[in-house]
Amino acid sequence: MLHIQNVTKVYQTKKKKVVGVDHVSLTIEKGEVFGIVGYSGAGKSSLLRCINLLERPTSGNILVDGTDLTKLKGENLRRARLKIGMIFQHFYLISQKTVGENIEFALKAAEMPSNRIQARVKELLAMVGLEEKIDVYPAQLSGGQKQRVGIARALANNPSILLCDEATSALDPKTTLSILHLLKKINRELDITIVLITHEMNVVKEICDRMCVMQDGKVIEEGSVYDIFANPQELLTNEFISSVVSFNIPEVVLKEVKGQVVKILFKGKVAGQGIISDTIQQFNVQGNFLHGTIEYIQEQALGIFIMELIGQTEDIHKAIAYIETRGAHVEVLHNAI
Ligand SMILES: Nc1ncnc2c1ncn2[C@@H]1O[C@H](COP(=O)(O)OP(=O)(O)OP(=O)(O)O)[C@@H](O)[C@H]1O
């Protein structure tokens, strides 16, 4: 378990103090994939680097399985940090060393006996699907392959936590997906807790269990990815979600609306049931779809539909009440009646 307790990071520049992280507290469970989302400058990197003490927090504590890293120094801190692996947007492989030697470097740093190193390198490369690249130099690899080497190196010393700093931001969408699937596999098979920072909601939707949103160094919203997609509380969170699930109805369409425009949210199995057709059949209302999608988040369906309901106000109210009794959530977005 990872406890981030009231962590603040203040940078002292020549002219002024800059608050990178502002009193952040988070609890990340063992085996969880946790996403930290925010725009540039929100404090994501600062917070991530505080977790493994690449940045020493100005105040607050970082507890990994009960050990407070901020209280450790020297050799004890070095040992504790070996249990936290990290991967980076720009990979940071050593260009003069081969793939195998890059991984060896991490094993030697942890003082693994030399007779065990080669077998471990092979095992790690097999895990990331790159066995045949052992003698190749980083310059001869694609971006996705470089990140796989980065992942193998980060896993070298059997960490319990893997920190991912915008790990897929330099990759194309298809390669991003393959790296995210690899991270999920590592999380499941090795029971490694993953904390990732990203400005891409797609990344969070793909692999995270829980997430938080940061702004101005603070956590402004936190919860399960499913709940946050279903019911974001903050404007900024909504903005991030809109980048994945967008429901902008053009003004020209809204101008022609004669009834009420409602957003209907179906959670879980409810998404698969014919609630809307049942409603139209049972009540004296006409329904026009303006927008709709069913998203799958952690293999759970989340249906979001925007509909125009036309009819007498009383009938529309009855229809809405009926939809809600069937377990869906209805929000009136526009009323032209
Ligand atoms: N070494 C530093 N010295 C001074 N200020 C810093 C330093 N590192 C970060 N900051 C400042 O702290 C704030 C948070 O930056 P941080 O890099 O953590 O944000 P971020 O969300 O990761 O953004 P990005 O994705 O662009 O890296 C910013 O105002 C930044 O300018």
Ligand as a Chemical Component Dictionary entry (heavy atoms), coordinates in Angstrom:
data_LIG
# 
_chem_comp.id                   LIG 
_chem_comp.type                 NON-POLYMER 
_chem_comp.pdbx_formal_charge   0 
_chem_comp.three_letter_code    LIG 
# 
loop_
_chem_comp_atom.comp_id 
_chem_comp_atom.atom_id 
_chem_comp_atom.alt_atom_id 
_chem_comp_atom.type_symbol 
_chem_comp_atom.charge 
_chem_comp_atom.model_Cartn_x 
_chem_comp_atom.model_Cartn_y 
_chem_comp_atom.model_Cartn_z 
_chem_comp_atom.pdbx_ordinal 
LIG N1  N1  N 0 12.720 22.072 -10.682 1  
LIG C1  C1  C 0 11.770 23.015 -10.628 2  
LIG N2  N2  N 0 12.070 24.264 -10.270 3  
LIG C2  C2  C 0 11.102 25.225 -10.194 4  
LIG N3  N3  N 0 9.812  25.009 -10.491 5  
LIG C3  C3  C 0 9.466  23.774 -10.873 6  
LIG C4  C4  C 0 10.404 22.700 -10.966 7  
LIG N4  N4  N 0 9.766  21.574 -11.378 8  
LIG C5  C5  C 0 8.477  21.930 -11.523 9  
LIG N5  N5  N 0 8.275  23.234 -11.226 10 
LIG C6  C6  C 0 7.006  23.980 -11.250 11 
LIG O1  O1  O 0 6.064  23.241 -10.484 12 
LIG C7  C7  C 0 4.788  23.289 -11.111 13 
LIG C8  C8  C 0 4.328  21.854 -11.389 14 
LIG O2  O2  O 0 5.149  21.296 -12.403 15 
LIG P1  P1  P 0 5.111  19.782 -12.847 16 
LIG O3  O3  O 0 6.178  19.567 -13.870 17 
LIG O4  O4  O 0 5.095  18.943 -11.655 18 
LIG O5  O5  O 0 3.673  19.722 -13.549 19 
LIG P2  P2  P 0 3.114  18.632 -14.545 20 
LIG O6  O6  O 0 1.666  18.535 -14.283 21 
LIG O7  O7  O 0 3.906  17.395 -14.460 22 
LIG O8  O8  O 0 3.346  19.315 -15.942 23 
LIG P3  P3  P 0 4.101  18.702 -17.234 24 
LIG O9  O9  O 0 3.216  17.617 -17.736 25 
LIG O10 O10 O 0 4.214  19.859 -18.167 26 
LIG O11 O11 O 0 5.432  18.216 -16.730 27 
LIG C9  C9  C 0 4.932  24.146 -12.344 28 
LIG O12 O12 O 0 4.551  25.451 -12.019 29 
LIG C10 C10 C 0 6.421  24.080 -12.643 30 
LIG O13 O13 O 0 6.842  25.237 -13.283 31 
# 
loop_
_chem_comp_bond.comp_id 
_chem_comp_bond.atom_id_1 
_chem_comp_bond.atom_id_2 
_chem_comp_bond.value_order 
_chem_comp_bond.pdbx_ordinal 
LIG N1  C1  SING 1  
LIG C1  N2  SING 2  
LIG C1  C4  DOUB 3  
LIG N2  C2  DOUB 4  
LIG C2  N3  SING 5  
LIG N3  C3  DOUB 6  
LIG C3  C4  SING 7  
LIG C3  N5  SING 8  
LIG C4  N4  SING 9  
LIG N4  C5  DOUB 10 
LIG C5  N5  SING 11 
LIG N5  C6  SING 12 
LIG C6  O1  SING 13 
LIG C6  C10 SING 14 
LIG O1  C7  SING 15 
LIG C7  C8  SING 16 
LIG C7  C9  SING 17 
LIG C8  O2  SING 18 
LIG O2  P1  SING 19 
LIG P1  O3  DOUB 20 
LIG P1  O4  SING 21 
LIG P1  O5  SING 22 
LIG O5  P2  SING 23 
LIG P2  O6  DOUB 24 
LIG P2  O7  SING 25 
LIG P2  O8  SING 26 
LIG O8  P3  SING 27 
LIG P3  O9  DOUB 28 
LIG P3  O10 SING 29 
LIG P3  O11 SING 30 
LIG C9  O12 SING 31 
LIG C9  C10 SING 32 
LIG C10 O13 SING 33 
# 
